[in-house]
Amino acid sequence: MAAAAAALRYLAPLGARLPPQGRAAGRLLQQRRGLRLSAPAAIQVTVRDALNQALDEELERDERVFLLGEEVAQYDGAYKISRGLWKKYGDKRVMDTPISEMGFTGIAVGAAMAGLRPVCEFMTFNFSMQAIDQVINSAAKTCYMSAGAIAVPIVFRGPNGASAGVAAQHSQCFAAWYGHCPGLKVVSPWSSEDAKGLLKASIRDDNPVVMLENELLYGVPFEMSEQAQSKDFVVPIGKAKIEREGTHVTLVSHSRPVGHCLEAAAILAKEGVECEVINLRTIRPMDIETVEASVVKTNHLVTVEGGWPQFGVGAEICARIMEGSAFNYLDAPAVRVTGADVPMPYAKILEDNCIPQVKDIIFAVKKTLNI
């Protein structure tokens, strides 16, 4: 075992140093020595590091890109997303701002109108309410109001939705709020590949993009493919991903609840229920075609989100399915799993009961399947 471990330590970095044809030879050598690696080219990367990579690569690629926000520079970011970027790119590319969301968001929007590509970080999207006029009236509407003459290529990003123990004013999900507004694109990543690919696509997009991350996912490692490690990797905005294929029921979610859906699907599979799990990745424009195709196959639909139920993302999905041809394939009413319709409590036991849990998803699936 010790010899095998030593060989692995030697061979793993070897593949990274070799050209493509050399990597293939390295993998063949590993197989001949009896060393089995499930995904030789894949690595484990946290969502935090994936976002950091995306920012680093885009700052290097395009001199018009810059990052601004509270504590993003000298402190390396409140969540260390921008770690090392200030030292690498300096004050003109990575800027600390005063605690004034309305002020620095206005600066960022104006810079985008003038031809730069700002990435504006909110320490939490709850604080974006201080800058809602800049985001909606200035960023989202200007291209339309100027008949396309003035583009606003800006990214608003930061943690969204419930974290842990931060109560009502720091736990709200704004997916439905920003998804409601024409002129914005809204993305909501789950995995590290989602985070890196969507952030890079958002920075390169000529429209204002709201990127809703999740604080509890920042430290979670996900497998990142060799393709996603490339500097050219992007995830197309407006395209959902089927994370798990199934035949009995469609589970549609975004952000952290995607993981809950996969956990629920694994448990239900032991009972003979195969769930198809769809990771929306983009809230606006929504990839309803992927959802419709899945519903046509499974004949059942459950939506899962951390936000409030009224006028939420799940409500929009259900309405779009009802209005389209996929409605004719439903064998039971669609079911929504959402956050509780109350401001987030501080007490942990109450907080847990306000956020969708795996058991809630399992209950909803069994309800729609009548089992």
Salt bridges, closest charged atoms under 4 A:
ASP49 OD1 - ARG83 NH2 2.72
ASP56 OD1 - LYS88 NZ 2.94
GLU57 OE2 - LYS196 NZ 3.14
GLU57 OE1 - LYS200 NZ 2.82
GLU58 OE1 - ARG61 NH1 3.55
GLU58 OE2 - LYS200 NZ 2.69
GLU58 OE2 - ARG204 NH2 2.96
GLU60 OE1 - LYS231 NZ 2.92
ASP62 OD2 - ARG64 NH2 2.89
GLU121 OE1 - ARG157 NH1 2.61
ASP194 OD1 - ARG281 NH1 3.52
ASP205 OD2 - LYS185 NZ 2.81
ASP206 OD1 - ARG117 NH2 2.38
GLU213 OE2 - ARG157 NE 2.66
GLU226 OE2 - ARG23 NH1 2.65
GLU243 OE1 - LYS241 NZ 3.94
GLU271 OE1 - LYS366 NZ 3.13
GLU274 OE1 - ARG244 NH2 3.76
GLU276 OE1 - LYS297 NZ 2.55
ASP287 OD2 - LYS239 NZ 3.78
GLU316 OE2 - ARG320 NH1 3.17
ASP352 OD2 - LYS348 NZ 2.85
ASP360 OD1 - LYS359 NZ 3.42
